[in-house]
Amino acid sequence: MERYFFTFSIVSHGLGCARNNSPGFYTRISAHLEWLCEKVNHEGEPLSICFNDLSKFKKHVKTNKFQ
């Protein structure tokens, strides 16, 4: 059985995403899950599916790998 692990976070400050020698500040999303679900679930192209169980929380996004 294949297993996939995902990390979700809210970046409150930082330059880009996970750049070398550039710190970023993150927060635990469980405290903001309701707000996050409200913001990403909007009319149009679906960005995520939110569940009460974080193990089922899925978000599909396009990214630019390590710019």
N, C-alpha and C positions, 0 to 999 in steps of 0.2 A: 504494500500500500504506500503510495507516494504521500508525503507530507509537505505542506507549504507553510511557511511562517511569514507573517507580515508585521510591520511596525507602523503604527499610526501615531502621529504627534502633531501638535500645534506649535509652530515656530513663532515666538513672540518677538524675536529680534535676531537678525543675522543677515549676512550677505550671501544670497544664493542658498543652495542646499548642500550641506556636507562638503564644503570646500576645504581643501588643505589650508592650514594656518589661518583659518577664519572661524572664530567661535560662533556658535548658535545657542540660543536659549530655548528650551523646550518645556512643555508642561504635560502632566498626566491627563489623557483625554477623558478618563472616566468621570472627572468632575465637570466636564463640558460636553458630554455626549449628546444630551438633548439639544443644546444649541447647535452643535456641529451637524446633527441630522437635519435640523430645520434649515440650515444654510445650504447644505449640499443637495437636498431633495427639493428640486424646483421643477417647474414646467419645462418641457423641452427634452433634450438628451439626458437620460438618466445618468447621474454621476455615482450614485451609491444606493445600497439597500441597507437600511438600519434595522437592527434587532435589539431587544433588551439584553440578549446574551452576546457579550463582546466577541465570543469565539465564532459567531456567525456574521459579524460585521464585515462587510466587503465593500471595497471601493475600487473601481477600475479607472485609472487615469493614465493619460499619455505623458511621458516624461522625456526629457533630453538627458541621456546618461552622462553624468560627470562632465559638465561643461567646463 
